[in-house]
Amino acid sequence: MSNTAISVTTSATLLAAQNSARIRLEIENSSGGVVYLGDSSSVTTANGFTMADGEVYTFKPEADKSQFLYRGNVYAIAGSSLTVRVWEITTQRG
């Protein structure tokens, strides 16, 4: 499990790298501004998923549907330098 503060800038910033052991990922935006999420480094403020200040976005599976959990890269970009918190929980798969 990791809980990290990450500075998001006007260039695409990797928040969480692809991880096949991921079971939950939370991104908290308490930066005072808007960040935009995407699944690649081509995310922009025009095409990214808007995440307003104060929002928490959670990647988690629905009950009994863990095969549908997104485990790929998550990038963010902002109009100015902002800080978000990323919390990732992983498990060993055997």
CYANA upper distance limits for C-alpha pairs under 8 A (distance plus 0.5 A):
  1 MET  CA     87 TRP  CA      7.77
  1 MET  CA     88 GLU  CA      6.15
  1 MET  CA     89 ILE  CA      4.98
  1 MET  CA     90 THR  CA      6.59
  2 SER  CA     86 VAL  CA      8.29
  2 SER  CA     87 TRP  CA      6.06
  2 SER  CA     88 GLU  CA      5.91
  2 SER  CA     89 ILE  CA      7.22
  3 ASN  CA     85 ARG  CA      7.38
  3 ASN  CA     86 VAL  CA      6.10
  3 ASN  CA     87 TRP  CA      4.81
  3 ASN  CA     88 GLU  CA      7.16
  4 THR  CA     85 ARG  CA      6.04
  4 THR  CA     86 VAL  CA      5.75
  4 THR  CA     87 TRP  CA      6.97
  5 ALA  CA     83 THR  CA      6.93
  5 ALA  CA     84 VAL  CA      6.20
  5 ALA  CA     85 ARG  CA      4.94
  5 ALA  CA     86 VAL  CA      6.90
  6 ILE  CA     15 LEU  CA      7.47
  6 ILE  CA     83 THR  CA      5.97
  6 ILE  CA     84 VAL  CA      5.97
  6 ILE  CA     85 ARG  CA      6.65
  6 ILE  CA     86 VAL  CA      7.81
  7 SER  CA     13 THR  CA      8.45
  7 SER  CA     81 SER  CA      7.14
  7 SER  CA     82 LEU  CA      6.15
  7 SER  CA     83 THR  CA      4.86
  7 SER  CA     84 VAL  CA      7.04
  8 VAL  CA     12 ALA  CA      8.10
  8 VAL  CA     13 THR  CA      6.31
  8 VAL  CA     35 VAL  CA      8.27
  8 VAL  CA     76 ALA  CA      6.97
  8 VAL  CA     77 ILE  CA      6.35
  8 VAL  CA     78 ALA  CA      6.76
  8 VAL  CA     80 SER  CA      8.43
  8 VAL  CA     81 SER  CA      6.14
  8 VAL  CA     82 LEU  CA      5.67
  8 VAL  CA     83 THR  CA      6.24
  8 VAL  CA     84 VAL  CA      7.62
  9 THR  CA     13 THR  CA      7.39
  9 THR  CA     77 ILE  CA      6.32
  9 THR  CA     78 ALA  CA      6.00
  9 THR  CA     79 GLY  CA      7.62
  9 THR  CA     80 SER  CA      6.23
  9 THR  CA     81 SER  CA      4.88
  9 THR  CA     82 LEU  CA      6.94
 10 THR  CA     77 ILE  CA      6.11
 10 THR  CA     78 ALA  CA      5.67
 10 THR  CA     79 GLY  CA      6.00
 10 THR  CA     80 SER  CA      6.29
 10 THR  CA     81 SER  CA      7.27
 11 SER  CA     77 ILE  CA      6.40
 11 SER  CA     78 ALA  CA      8.15
 12 ALA  CA     41 SER  CA      5.87
 12 ALA  CA     42 SER  CA      7.54
 12 ALA  CA     43 VAL  CA      6.85
 12 ALA  CA     44 THR  CA      7.87
 12 ALA  CA     75 TYR  CA      6.67
 12 ALA  CA     76 ALA  CA      6.09
 12 ALA  CA     77 ILE  CA      5.38
 13 THR  CA     41 SER  CA      7.81
 13 THR  CA     75 TYR  CA      5.84
 13 THR  CA     76 ALA  CA      5.75
 13 THR  CA     77 ILE  CA      6.67
 14 LEU  CA     41 SER  CA      8.06
 14 LEU  CA     73 ASN  CA      7.78
 14 LEU  CA     74 VAL  CA      6.62
 14 LEU  CA     75 TYR  CA      4.93
 14 LEU  CA     76 ALA  CA      7.07
 15 LEU  CA     73 ASN  CA      8.20
 15 LEU  CA     74 VAL  CA      6.05
 15 LEU  CA     75 TYR  CA      5.83
 15 LEU  CA     76 ALA  CA      7.18
 15 LEU  CA     86 VAL  CA      7.47
 16 ALA  CA     73 ASN  CA      6.18
 16 ALA  CA     74 VAL  CA      5.69
 16 ALA  CA     75 TYR  CA      7.62
 16 ALA  CA     86 VAL  CA      8.23
 17 ALA  CA     72 GLY  CA      7.12
 17 ALA  CA     73 ASN  CA      5.04
 17 ALA  CA     74 VAL  CA      7.05
 18 GLN  CA     71 ARG  CA      6.06
 18 GLN  CA     72 GLY  CA      4.52
 18 GLN  CA     73 ASN  CA      4.99
 18 GLN  CA     74 VAL  CA      8.23
 19 ASN  CA     71 ARG  CA      5.94
 19 ASN  CA     72 GLY  CA      6.94
 19 ASN  CA     73 ASN  CA      8.41
 20 SER  CA     71 ARG  CA      6.28
 20 SER  CA     72 GLY  CA      8.44
 21 ALA  CA     71 ARG  CA      8.34
 21 ALA  CA     90 THR  CA      5.59
 21 ALA  CA     91 THR  CA      5.84
 21 ALA  CA     92 GLN  CA      6.62
 21 ALA  CA     93 ARG  CA      7.10
 22 ARG  CA     71 ARG  CA      6.58
 22 ARG  CA     88 GLU  CA      7.48
 22 ARG  CA     89 ILE  CA      6.44
 22 ARG  CA     90 THR  CA      4.79
 22 ARG  CA     91 THR  CA      7.07
 23 ILE  CA     60 LYS  CA      7.11
 23 ILE  CA     61 PRO  CA      8.11
 23 ILE  CA     66 SER  CA      8.29
 23 ILE  CA     69 LEU  CA      7.85
 23 ILE  CA     88 GLU  CA      8.33
 23 ILE  CA     89 ILE  CA      6.25
 23 ILE  CA     90 THR  CA      5.77
 23 ILE  CA     91 THR  CA      7.21
 24 ARG  CA     58 THR  CA      7.78
 24 ARG  CA     59 PHE  CA      6.19
 24 ARG  CA     60 LYS  CA      5.37
 24 ARG  CA     61 PRO  CA      8.17
 24 ARG  CA     88 GLU  CA      6.35
 24 ARG  CA     89 ILE  CA      5.66
 24 ARG  CA     90 THR  CA      7.50
 25 LEU  CA     58 THR  CA      6.25
 25 LEU  CA     59 PHE  CA      5.50
 25 LEU  CA     60 LYS  CA      7.18
 25 LEU  CA     86 VAL  CA      7.74
 25 LEU  CA     87 TRP  CA      6.18
 25 LEU  CA     88 GLU  CA      4.95
 25 LEU  CA     89 ILE  CA      6.86
 26 GLU  CA     56 VAL  CA      7.21
 26 GLU  CA     57 TYR  CA      6.16
 26 GLU  CA     58 THR  CA      4.91
 26 GLU  CA     59 PHE  CA      6.76
 26 GLU  CA     86 VAL  CA      6.24
 26 GLU  CA     87 TRP  CA      5.58
 26 GLU  CA     88 GLU  CA      6.96
 27 ILE  CA     56 VAL  CA      6.04
 27 ILE  CA     57 TYR  CA      5.72
 27 ILE  CA     58 THR  CA      6.98
 27 ILE  CA     84 VAL  CA      7.41
 27 ILE  CA     85 ARG  CA      6.24
 27 ILE  CA     86 VAL  CA      5.14
 27 ILE  CA     87 TRP  CA      6.99
 28 GLU  CA     54 GLY  CA      7.66
 28 GLU  CA     55 GLU  CA      6.56
 28 GLU  CA     56 VAL  CA      4.85
 28 GLU  CA     57 TYR  CA      7.03
 28 GLU  CA     84 VAL  CA      6.20
 28 GLU  CA     85 ARG  CA      5.60
 28 GLU  CA     86 VAL  CA      6.98
 29 ASN  CA     34 VAL  CA      8.32
 29 ASN  CA     35 VAL  CA      7.99
 29 ASN  CA     51 MET  CA      7.61
 29 ASN  CA     52 ALA  CA      7.45
 29 ASN  CA     53 ASP  CA      5.81
 29 ASN  CA     54 GLY  CA      5.95
 29 ASN  CA     55 GLU  CA      6.06
 29 ASN  CA     56 VAL  CA      6.78
 29 ASN  CA     83 THR  CA      7.86
 29 ASN  CA     84 VAL  CA      5.40
 29 ASN  CA     85 ARG  CA      7.22
 30 SER  CA     53 ASP  CA      5.75
 30 SER  CA     54 GLY  CA      5.34
 30 SER  CA     55 GLU  CA      7.72
 30 SER  CA     83 THR  CA      8.05
 30 SER  CA     84 VAL  CA      6.97
 31 SER  CA     53 ASP  CA      6.62
 31 SER  CA     54 GLY  CA      8.24
 31 SER  CA     82 LEU  CA      6.04
 31 SER  CA     83 THR  CA      5.94
 31 SER  CA     84 VAL  CA      6.81
 32 GLY  CA     53 ASP  CA      5.80
 32 GLY  CA     54 GLY  CA      8.22
 32 GLY  CA     82 LEU  CA      8.24
 33 GLY  CA     52 ALA  CA      7.14
 33 GLY  CA     53 ASP  CA      5.81
 33 GLY  CA     82 LEU  CA      7.51
 34 VAL  CA     50 THR  CA      7.45
 34 VAL  CA     51 MET  CA      6.27
 34 VAL  CA     52 ALA  CA      5.17
 34 VAL  CA     53 ASP  CA      6.21
 34 VAL  CA     78 ALA  CA      6.97
 34 VAL  CA     79 GLY  CA      8.17
 35 VAL  CA     45 THR  CA      8.27
 35 VAL  CA     50 THR  CA      6.73
 35 VAL  CA     51 MET  CA      5.81
 35 VAL  CA     52 ALA  CA      7.14
 35 VAL  CA     53 ASP  CA      8.47
 35 VAL  CA     76 ALA  CA      6.90
 35 VAL  CA     77 ILE  CA      6.25
 35 VAL  CA     78 ALA  CA      5.21
 35 VAL  CA     79 GLY  CA      8.14
 35 VAL  CA     82 LEU  CA      8.40
 36 TYR  CA     43 VAL  CA      8.06
 36 TYR  CA     44 THR  CA      7.58
 36 TYR  CA     45 THR  CA      6.38
 36 TYR  CA     48 GLY  CA      5.18
 36 TYR  CA     49 PHE  CA      5.57
 36 TYR  CA     50 THR  CA      5.19
 36 TYR  CA     51 MET  CA      6.29
 36 TYR  CA     76 ALA  CA      5.81
 36 TYR  CA     77 ILE  CA      5.85
 36 TYR  CA     78 ALA  CA      6.76
 37 LEU  CA     43 VAL  CA      7.41
 37 LEU  CA     48 GLY  CA      5.50
 37 LEU  CA     49 PHE  CA      5.34
 37 LEU  CA     50 THR  CA      7.13
 37 LEU  CA     51 MET  CA      7.74
 37 LEU  CA     74 VAL  CA      7.38
 37 LEU  CA     75 TYR  CA      6.15
 37 LEU  CA     76 ALA  CA      4.97
 37 LEU  CA     77 ILE  CA      7.31
 38 GLY  CA     42 SER  CA      8.37
 38 GLY  CA     43 VAL  CA      5.74
 38 GLY  CA     48 GLY  CA      5.81
 38 GLY  CA     49 PHE  CA      6.88
 38 GLY  CA     74 VAL  CA      6.39
 38 GLY  CA     75 TYR  CA      5.70
 38 GLY  CA     76 ALA  CA      6.72
 39 ASP  CA     43 VAL  CA      7.80
 39 ASP  CA     72 GLY  CA      7.60
 39 ASP  CA     73 ASN  CA      5.99
 39 ASP  CA     74 VAL  CA      5.37
 39 ASP  CA     75 TYR  CA      6.33
 40 SER  CA     73 ASN  CA      7.17
 40 SER  CA     74 VAL  CA      7.31
 40 SER  CA     75 TYR  CA      6.53
 41 SER  CA     75 TYR  CA      6.76
 43 VAL  CA     47 ASN  CA      6.72
 43 VAL  CA     48 GLY  CA      5.98
 43 VAL  CA     75 TYR  CA      7.51
 43 VAL  CA     76 ALA  CA      7.42
 43 VAL  CA     77 ILE  CA      7.38
 44 THR  CA     48 GLY  CA      6.05
 44 THR  CA     77 ILE  CA      6.80
 45 THR  CA     77 ILE  CA      7.12
 45 THR  CA     78 ALA  CA      7.11
 45 THR  CA     79 GLY  CA      7.77
 48 GLY  CA     76 ALA  CA      8.34
 51 MET  CA     55 GLU  CA      6.81
 51 MET  CA     56 VAL  CA      8.50
 51 MET  CA     57 TYR  CA      8.35
 59 PHE  CA     69 LEU  CA      7.35
 59 PHE  CA     70 TYR  CA      7.23
 60 LYS  CA     66 SER  CA      8.41
 60 LYS  CA     69 LEU  CA      6.43
 60 LYS  CA     70 TYR  CA      8.34
 61 PRO  CA     65 LYS  CA      6.24
 61 PRO  CA     66 SER  CA      5.37
 61 PRO  CA     67 GLN  CA      8.19
 61 PRO  CA     68 PHE  CA      6.89
 61 PRO  CA     69 LEU  CA      5.48
 62 GLU  CA     66 SER  CA      7.28
 65 LYS  CA     69 LEU  CA      8.08
 78 ALA  CA     82 LEU  CA      7.52
